[in-house]
């Protein structure tokens, strides 16, 4: 049976539903898909000149820069904004640039993002002490 830990985000002091609650996994994956697609289009159109391998490599760099700039300033990437998700510090407020950089690099490594805790946060969010919430 196991212990009952309550809803996702309860241990972080977040509401169960509505704005400020932990964002659902579907929205987070959808936002990542939108962001990655945008990065691939930019890389393919501006830098790769038709080379798909080069487009993938350029897209990683574009994603890094986009994430640092957007999450570090307004708290969300274009995909997150479209789907109503925002990245905040565990205690609320914006993440600092160093924490955004740690989160983004770990996200690009993929594996840390696939290791979740009971609140639905990936290892990249835990190590940067951040949480993705609904707007």
RODO-2510 file (C-alpha; in nm, 4 decimals, decimal comma):
residues 135
     n   res          X          Y          Z
     1     x     0,0000     0,0000     0,0000
     2     x     0,2572     0,2620     0,1019
     3     x     0,2357     0,5972     0,2703
     4     x     0,0007     0,8702     0,1540
     5     x     0,2023     1,1805     0,0667
     6     x    -0,0982     1,3796    -0,0548
     7     x    -0,1233     1,5591    -0,3860
     8     x     0,1727     1,6619    -0,6015
     9     x     0,3265     1,9787    -0,4598
    10     x     0,1864     1,9444    -0,1083
    11     x     0,5343     1,9084     0,0401
    12     x     0,6375     2,2272    -0,1413
    13     x     0,3448     2,4245    -0,0023
    14     x     0,1742     2,4601    -0,3409
    15     x    -0,2025     2,4494    -0,3975
    16     x    -0,3634     2,1291    -0,5223
    17     x    -0,5197     2,2885    -0,8317
    18     x    -0,5315     2,6170    -1,0185
    19     x    -0,2629     2,8824    -1,0630
    20     x     0,0510     2,8013    -0,8668
    21     x    -0,0137     2,4259    -0,8608
    22     x     0,2414     2,1836    -1,0044
    23     x     0,1997     2,1811    -1,3822
    24     x     0,0707     1,8556    -1,5325
    25     x     0,3191     1,6339    -1,7101
    26     x     0,1350     1,6604    -2,0431
    27     x     0,1654     2,0378    -2,0511
    28     x     0,5333     2,0211    -1,9625
    29     x     0,6091     1,7700    -2,2383
    30     x     0,3974     1,9708    -2,4832
    31     x     0,5920     2,2871    -2,3986
    32     x     0,9214     2,1040    -2,4473
    33     x     0,8012     1,9745    -2,7854
    34     x     0,7039     2,3274    -2,8963
    35     x     1,0360     2,4726    -2,7786
    36     x     1,2425     2,1991    -2,9418
    37     x     1,0481     2,2325    -3,2679
    38     x     1,1074     2,6077    -3,2668
    39     x     1,4798     2,5541    -3,2079
    40     x     1,4990     2,2987    -3,4903
    41     x     1,3251     2,5349    -3,7339
    42     x     1,5626     2,8179    -3,6421
    43     x     1,8677     2,5922    -3,6640
    44     x     1,7623     2,4350    -3,9933
    45     x     1,6661     2,7647    -4,1526
    46     x     1,9488     2,9882    -4,0339
    47     x     2,2525     2,7751    -3,9584
    48     x     2,2417     2,4191    -4,0933
    49     x     2,1854     2,4931    -4,4627
    50     x     1,9989     2,1672    -4,5211
    51     x     2,2225     1,9396    -4,3095
    52     x     1,9980     1,7591    -4,0587
    53     x     2,2863     1,6481    -3,8335
    54     x     2,4144     2,0036    -3,8106
    55     x     2,0591     2,1275    -3,7423
    56     x     2,0339     1,8991    -3,4388
    57     x     2,3656     2,0230    -3,3030
    58     x     2,2750     2,3876    -3,3598
    59     x     1,9335     2,3303    -3,2011
    60     x     2,1011     2,2283    -2,8738
    61     x     2,2877     2,5582    -2,8600
    62     x     1,9798     2,7572    -2,9583
    63     x     1,7762     2,5789    -2,6902
    64     x     2,0436     2,6597    -2,4309
    65     x     2,0472     3,0291    -2,5195
    66     x     1,6679     3,0517    -2,5483
    67     x     1,6170     2,8852    -2,2121
    68     x     1,8780     3,0990    -2,0370
    69     x     1,7281     3,4185    -2,1758
    70     x     1,3594     3,3420    -2,1350
    71     x     1,3477     3,1379    -1,8134
    72     x     1,6076     3,3663    -1,6580
    73     x     1,4061     3,6808    -1,7324
    74     x     1,0334     3,6043    -1,7583
    75     x     1,0236     3,2542    -1,6065
    76     x     0,9031     3,0637    -1,9122
    77     x     1,0047     2,9643    -2,2626
    78     x     0,7737     3,0314    -2,5594
    79     x     0,6295     2,6787    -2,5363
    80     x     0,5705     2,7066    -2,1636
    81     x     0,4023     3,0452    -2,2156
    82     x     0,1673     2,9013    -2,4796
    83     x     0,0668     2,6142    -2,2518
    84     x     0,0436     2,8152    -1,9292
    85     x     0,3485     2,6831    -1,7445
    86     x     0,6075     2,8858    -1,5544
    87     x     0,9336     2,7925    -1,3797
    88     x     0,9696     2,9355    -1,0292
    89     x     1,2025     2,8854    -0,7340
    90     x     1,0858     2,6422    -0,4643
    91     x     0,9978     2,9259    -0,2309
    92     x     0,8387     3,1329    -0,5082
    93     x     0,9901     3,4051    -0,7224
    94     x     1,2344     3,3947    -1,0117
    95     x     1,5349     3,1693    -1,0480
    96     x     1,8770     3,3257    -1,0604
    97     x     2,0904     3,2930    -1,3722
    98     x     2,3145     3,0247    -1,2195
    99     x     2,0166     2,8084    -1,1232
   100     x     1,8633     2,8554    -1,4679
   101     x     2,1951     2,7497    -1,6251
   102     x     2,2176     2,4378    -1,4045
   103     x     1,8571     2,3466    -1,4852
   104     x     1,9037     2,3954    -1,8596
   105     x     2,2278     2,1981    -1,8848
   106     x     2,0749     1,9086    -1,6908
   107     x     1,7643     1,9239    -1,9109
   108     x     1,9841     1,8996    -2,2213
   109     x     2,1465     1,5865    -2,0772
   110     x     1,7929     1,4311    -2,0861
   111     x     1,8456     1,1577    -1,8225
   112     x     1,8077     1,3896    -1,5186
   113     x     1,4755     1,5100    -1,6612
   114     x     1,3471     1,1510    -1,6698
   115     x     1,4124     1,0863    -1,2981
   116     x     1,1093     1,2195    -1,1047
   117     x     1,0195     1,2590    -0,7416
   118     x     0,6754     1,2195    -0,5825
   119     x     0,5932     1,5826    -0,6652
   120     x     0,6473     1,5156    -1,0374
   121     x     0,9674     1,7203    -1,0537
   122     x     1,2580     1,5998    -1,2615
   123     x     1,6083     1,5783    -1,1183
   124     x     1,6962     1,8922    -1,3166
   125     x     1,4282     2,0815    -1,1219
   126     x     1,5282     1,9328    -0,7866
   127     x     1,8962     2,0183    -0,8269
   128     x     1,8181     2,3740    -0,9364
   129     x     1,5560     2,4006    -0,6571
   130     x     1,2826     2,4946    -0,9016
   131     x     0,9306     2,3803    -0,9802
   132     x     0,7127     2,4139    -1,2898
   133     x     0,3741     2,5564    -1,1983
   134     x     0,0531     2,6544    -1,3765
   135     x     0,0062     3,0205    -1,4602
***
